[in-house]
Amino acid sequence: MSTKEARGDATPFLPERKSLKSLRAAAAHCRGCHLYAPATQTVFSDGPKRARVMMIGEMPGDREDRAGKVFVGPAGREHFKFEERGKRRIHQKPGKREVDACMPWLRAELDVVKPTALLLLGATAGKALLGESFKLTQSRGRPLDSELAELVVATIHPSAILRARDDASRQAQRESFTADLRAVAESLAGR
């Protein structure tokens, strides 16, 4: 194990001069945790360097890992944690150590982009950035107190819509998710 890997996070892999381009290039060589080994590639963010809104999800799924792009799977970031089942690679929720290991990448990207609004998609993103006491059910759809951005809002991850038990539940989840997105857009329109 190299000295860089021994630390257990991505900090030693961050470039000295931080831009989206340099972060993306450096992330491709990250060995800050064990997830790099089975991953196809790093799935880095996609969007303008001065985006007003940044969405943070959990981690890439199988399709994102294979394509190297975010939100290309059924639900639409870091390496991909999975369990092999035959030819399929089934997504697994990242553990706290894995989230902590990738946090330097996210913090560096937030420092570069400086979004006005940060939309946290799901409980994993919420807990990672706001702390273990974060509860999506209590915080969803409303502005949250955070220094990460002017406006921080949490909502469900789009994959929750796909996992809903029936069409009526999927429709209700989709409508609630859309309402959360609309509230962020309306809040930004006034800024």
ABEGO torsion letter per residue (X at the ends): XBAAAAAGBAAAABBABBBAAAAAAAAAABAABAAAAABABBBBBBEBAABABBBBBABBBAAAAAAGBBGABAAXXXBBBBBBBEABBBBBBBBAAAAAAAAAAAAAAAAAAGBABBBBBEAAAAAAAAEAABBAAAABGBBBBBAABABBBBBBBAAAAAABABAAAAAAAAAAAAAAAAAAAAAAAAX
